[in-house]
Amino acid sequence: MWLLGGNVYIAEQGFCKRNLLLRNGIIERIVPQGETVEEARLHDAETVDVQGATILPGLVDLHFHGCAGHDFCEGTKEAFEAIERYELCHGITVISPATMTLPEERLCKICAGAAAYAKDSECLKGIYLEGPFLSEAKKGAQNSAYLRLPDIELLRGLNAKAEGLIRIVAIAPEQKGAIACMEACAEQFRFSVAHTTADYETCARAMQAGAKQVTHLYNAMPPFTHREPGVIGAAFDHGVDVELISDGVHVDACAVRMAFRLFGEEHVILISDSMMAAGMPDGMYELGGQAVTVRGKRAVLSDGTIAGSVTNLYDCMVTAIRMGIPAEAAVRAATSNPAAALGIDTDYGSIAVGKKADLLVVNDDWELQRVYKHGREVRL
């Protein structure tokens, strides 16, 4: 199948006028417009006219908890299917959902269920372990009853249940045993500094020990000051990736612009951190066993603590663009950067010959028109 006439986002080049040939779920050819597309006629290939539309890679959300009335921590096939369907219909073609801080037996069940589901899923490519190795003082919407010190054997045991699906592990580096855990497991997991009170020096040690990422920058961490640069300063000095929730609630537009300028578009990863209320009406929901009230774009616990977002990654990306982030930078932060963090960028996250044909067709107002998953159009 040919997609003809689109304005295609190609990494390192930006938006280019290109025709795309999709075959057997793969991007087979990328042809500059104006050149003949004889193969379309020779092989009687289907053609789709996308003249004037923009073509993006499918988005990759490496940190979110749920949507469409379901939570990843339900651990059931029904929940996984509903989550995957919602994400696909909103342009997120690869997912790595996050756990919450829960009892070990619950985490084991979630990991095992996800591993079984992933065998037949084209979208589920990882698990983000958010908790239980977090700080009580910066727990956010995590349940403090189940917080634990970093535990190498527990981590490896959970990954055995997940059959190697755990990609990213959130960790508060000031916790006893955290640095040793990272040093021992840095080759197996990507560690992300998270829910932490750590100072600059502690974070610097963590990044030297193997932490490659910071979980939802600005949120659940000490603020940056000129005498105590903390997590943000250490991340800047060590060139690690930073997650950013650009839903218009978690981070002010100015701080979003500052993050892109400070870290560079190559180090920002847009995430949704969405919970089960994404795509649902206002009301009462749950996150990590705790009641959450949703009104508009804000989800909070009873004490007012923000409890994830209700905005999907595609809408977060568009919000970032409307905040003043260049479209090329925002798209990269929602596609190739998270794909690289998950270690799946040889197949996903960008438009290139040989990669999976996960593509989005959008109009000038960034409204989603079509979604292709492995070259097959998704019914929206």
C-alpha positions in Angstrom: 0.0 0.0 0.0 1.2 3.5 -0.9 0.5 6.6 1.2 0.8 9.4 -1.3 1.2 13.1 -0.9 1.9 13.4 2.8 4.2 15.7 4.8 6.2 13.0 6.6 8.1 13.5 9.8 11.5 11.8 9.4 14.0 11.9 12.3 17.0 14.2 11.8 15.3 15.7 8.7 12.0 17.1 10.0 8.9 17.3 7.9 9.5 16.2 4.2 7.3 15.6 1.2 7.4 11.9 0.8 5.4 8.9 -0.5 5.5 5.7 1.6 5.2 2.1 0.5 4.0 -0.2 3.2 4.3 -4.0 2.8 3.9 -6.9 5.2 3.7 -4.5 8.1 7.0 -2.8 7.3 8.0 0.5 5.7 9.5 -0.7 2.4 10.2 2.5 0.5 10.3 6.2 1.2 10.2 8.1 -2.1 10.5 11.9 -2.6 7.3 13.3 -4.1 7.7 14.2 -7.8 9.5 11.0 -8.5 7.4 8.3 -10.3 5.8 5.7 -8.2 5.8 3.0 -10.9 5.8 0.2 -8.4 2.3 1.2 -7.4 1.1 0.6 -10.9 3.3 -2.4 -11.7 2.1 -4.4 -8.6 -1.4 -2.9 -8.6 -0.7 -1.8 -5.0 -3.5 0.0 -3.1 -2.9 3.8 -2.9 -4.2 6.1 -0.3 -4.3 9.8 -1.0 -3.1 11.8 2.1 -2.3 14.9 0.2 -1.9 17.9 2.5 -1.9 15.7 5.7 1.0 15.1 8.1 2.4 11.6 8.7 3.9 10.9 12.1 5.4 7.7 13.6 3.1 6.0 16.0 3.5 7.4 19.5 5.2 5.4 22.3 4.0 5.9 25.9 6.4 4.4 28.3 4.8 5.6 31.5 1.0 5.5 32.1 -1.3 3.6 34.4 -4.6 3.2 32.6 -7.4 4.7 30.5 -10.9 3.9 29.3 -12.0 2.9 32.8 -9.3 0.3 33.3 -6.0 0.2 35.2 -3.0 -1.8 34.2 -2.8 -3.1 37.8 -6.0 -5.0 37.3 -3.7 -7.5 35.6 -6.5 -9.0 33.5 -6.8 -9.7 29.8 -10.0 -7.6 29.7 -8.1 -4.6 31.2 -5.1 -5.0 28.9 -7.4 -5.2 25.8 -9.4 -2.2 26.8 -6.2 -0.2 27.5 -4.5 -1.2 24.2 -7.6 -0.4 22.2 -8.0 3.0 23.6 -4.3 3.8 23.2 -4.3 2.6 19.6 -7.4 4.7 18.7 -5.5 7.8 20.1 -2.3 7.3 18.1 -0.3 5.5 20.8 0.8 2.3 19.0 3.4 1.1 21.5 2.8 1.0 25.3 4.8 0.3 28.4 2.3 0.6 31.2 3.3 1.4 34.8 2.6 -0.5 38.0 1.8 1.2 41.3 3.2 0.6 44.8 1.4 -2.6 45.7 1.9 -5.8 47.7 4.5 -8.2 46.3 1.9 -10.8 45.4 -0.2 -8.3 43.5 2.9 -7.2 41.6 3.8 -10.8 40.7 0.2 -11.4 39.4 0.3 -8.2 37.3 3.7 -9.1 35.8 2.7 -12.6 35.0 -0.5 -11.5 33.4 1.2 -8.9 31.3 3.8 -11.4 30.2 1.1 -13.8 29.0 -0.8 -11.0 27.2 2.3 -9.6 25.5 2.9 -12.8 23.6 0.0 -12.0 21.4 0.0 -8.2 21.6 1.6 -6.0 19.0 1.5 -3.0 21.3 2.6 -4.1 24.8 6.4 -3.9 24.7 7.4 -3.3 28.3 6.5 -2.7 32.0 7.4 0.4 33.9 7.9 -0.6 37.6 6.9 2.5 39.5 7.2 1.4 43.1 7.8 0.0 45.6 11.3 1.5 45.9 10.2 5.1 46.5 10.5 7.7 49.2 7.8 8.1 51.8 8.2 11.9 51.8 7.7 12.2 48.0 5.3 9.2 47.5 2.7 11.3 45.6 -0.3 9.1 44.9 1.6 5.9 45.8 0.4 3.9 48.8 2.9 4.2 51.6 1.8 1.0 53.2 3.6 -1.0 50.5 6.8 1.0 50.0 9.9 -1.1 50.4 13.7 -0.6 50.4 15.3 -1.5 47.1 15.6 -5.3 46.9 17.6 -7.0 44.2 16.1 -10.4 44.6 12.5 -8.9 44.6 13.3 -7.0 41.4 14.7 -10.0 39.7 11.9 -12.2 40.9 9.3 -9.8 39.5 11.1 -9.7 36.2 11.1 -13.5 36.1 7.3 -13.4 36.5 7.2 -10.8 33.7 9.4 -13.0 31.5 11.9 -10.1 31.0 9.2 -7.5 30.2 10.2 -5.0 32.9 12.1 -2.3 31.1 12.3 0.7 33.5 12.5 0.7 37.3 11.7 3.8 39.3 13.9 4.2 42.3 14.6 6.8 45.0 18.4 6.8 45.2 18.6 8.0 48.8 17.0 4.8 50.0 19.2 2.2 51.7 20.5 -0.2 49.1 19.5 1.8 46.1 22.9 2.5 44.7 24.0 -1.2 45.2 20.8 -2.3 43.4 21.5 -0.1 40.4 25.1 -1.2 40.2 24.1 -4.9 40.3 21.2 -4.6 37.8 22.1 -1.7 35.5 22.7 -4.1 32.6 19.3 -5.7 33.0 17.1 -2.6 33.7 16.9 1.0 32.9 16.7 2.9 36.3 14.8 6.2 36.6 15.3 8.5 39.6 11.8 8.9 41.0 9.7 10.0 44.0 12.8 11.2 45.8 14.2 13.7 48.3 17.7 13.1 47.1 20.2 15.9 46.9 22.5 16.6 43.9 25.4 14.5 45.2 23.1 11.4 45.8 21.5 11.7 42.4 24.9 12.1 40.8 26.1 8.8 42.4 22.9 7.2 41.1 23.5 8.3 37.6 27.1 7.2 37.8 25.8 3.8 39.0 23.4 3.4 36.1 20.3 5.6 36.4 19.6 6.8 32.8 16.3 8.7 33.4 14.3 10.9 35.7 10.6 10.1 36.3 8.1 13.0 35.6 10.5 15.9 35.9 9.6 18.5 38.5 7.0 16.3 40.1 7.6 14.3 43.3 11.1 15.7 43.8 12.8 18.8 45.4 12.7 21.9 43.3 15.9 23.3 41.6 17.5 26.2 43.4 20.8 27.9 42.8 22.3 26.4 46.0 20.5 23.1 45.9 20.3 21.9 42.3 19.0 18.5 43.3 17.7 16.0 40.8 17.2 18.5 38.1 20.8 19.8 38.3 22.2 16.3 38.4 20.2 15.2 35.4 21.5 18.2 33.5 25.1 17.6 34.4 24.9 13.9 33.6 22.9 14.1 30.3 20.2 11.7 31.3 16.7 11.6 29.8 13.8 13.3 31.6 10.1 12.4 31.4 7.7 15.3 31.2 3.9 15.4 31.6 2.7 18.2 29.3 -1.0 17.9 30.2 -1.4 21.5 31.3 -1.9 20.4 34.9 1.3 18.8 36.1 3.8 21.4 34.7 3.3 25.0 33.7 3.9 25.9 30.0 7.0 27.9 30.9 8.5 25.0 32.8 7.8 22.8 29.8 9.6 25.2 27.5 12.5 25.4 30.0 12.9 21.7 30.1 13.2 21.3 26.3 15.7 24.2 26.3 17.7 22.9 29.2 17.9 19.3 28.3 17.6 19.5 24.5 15.0 17.7 22.5 17.1 14.6 22.4 16.7 14.0 26.1 13.0 14.8 26.7 10.5 12.0 26.9 6.9 13.0 26.9 4.7 10.7 28.9 1.0 10.9 29.8 1.1 9.2 33.3 -2.6 8.7 32.6 -4.9 6.8 35.0 -8.1 4.9 34.3 -10.2 8.1 34.0 -8.5 9.1 30.7 -11.3 9.0 28.1 -14.0 8.9 30.8 -16.3 11.5 32.3 -15.8 13.3 35.6 -16.4 11.2 38.7 -14.8 8.9 41.2 -12.0 6.5 40.2 -9.2 4.5 41.7 -5.4 4.5 41.5 -3.2 2.1 43.4 -6.2 1.2 45.7 -6.8 4.9 46.6 -9.9 6.9 45.7 -9.4 9.6 43.0 -11.7 12.5 42.2 -11.7 13.7 38.6 -12.9 17.1 37.5 -12.0 18.3 34.0 -8.3 17.6 33.4 -7.4 17.2 37.1 -7.3 14.0 39.1 -6.6 14.2 42.8 -6.6 12.2 46.0 -8.8 13.2 49.0 -5.9 15.4 50.3 -5.5 17.2 47.0 -2.4 15.3 45.8 -2.4 15.0 42.0 -3.0 11.4 41.1 -1.8 10.9 37.5 -3.3 12.6 34.5 -6.5 12.1 32.5 -4.8 13.1 29.2 -3.5 10.6 26.7 0.0 11.0 25.2 -1.2 12.3 21.8 -3.1 15.1 23.5 0.0 15.8 25.7 2.1 16.1 22.6 -0.3 18.5 21.0 -0.5 20.5 24.2 3.3 20.8 24.2 3.2 22.1 20.7 0.6 24.7 21.7 2.8 25.6 24.6 5.4 26.7 22.1 7.5 23.5 21.7 8.5 23.1 18.0 6.5 20.3 16.4 9.6 18.4 15.4 10.8 18.4 19.0 7.5 17.4 20.5 7.0 14.6 18.0 10.5 13.3 18.7 9.9 13.4 22.5 6.7 11.2 22.0 8.2 8.7 19.5 11.9 8.1 18.9 13.1 9.1 22.4 10.8 6.8 24.4 11.4 4.0 21.8 15.1 4.3 22.4 14.6 4.3 26.2 12.7 1.0 25.9 15.4 -0.4 23.6 12.9 -1.0 20.8 14.0 1.8 18.4 15.3 -0.6 15.8 11.6 -1.4 15.0 9.6 1.5 16.4 9.6 5.2 17.1 10.5 6.7 13.7 9.7 6.5 10.0 12.5 4.7 8.2 12.9 1.8 5.7 12.7 -1.5 7.4 10.9 -0.3 10.5 7.4 -1.3 11.5 4.7 0.6 9.7 3.2 2.3 12.8 1.9 5.6 11.3 -0.5 8.4 12.1 -2.2 10.7 9.6 -3.1 14.1 11.1 -4.5 17.3 9.7 -3.2 20.9 10.0 -5.0 21.3 13.4 -3.3 18.2 14.7 -6.6 16.2 14.7 -6.0 12.5 14.3 -7.4 11.2 11.0 -6.0 7.7 10.6 -3.9 5.2 12.5 -1.9 2.4 11.0 -0.5 -0.4 13.2 2.0 -2.7 11.4 0.5 -1.3 8.1 -3.1 -2.1 8.9 -5.5 0.7 9.4 -7.1 0.8 12.9 -10.8 1.5 13.0 -11.1 4.6 15.2 
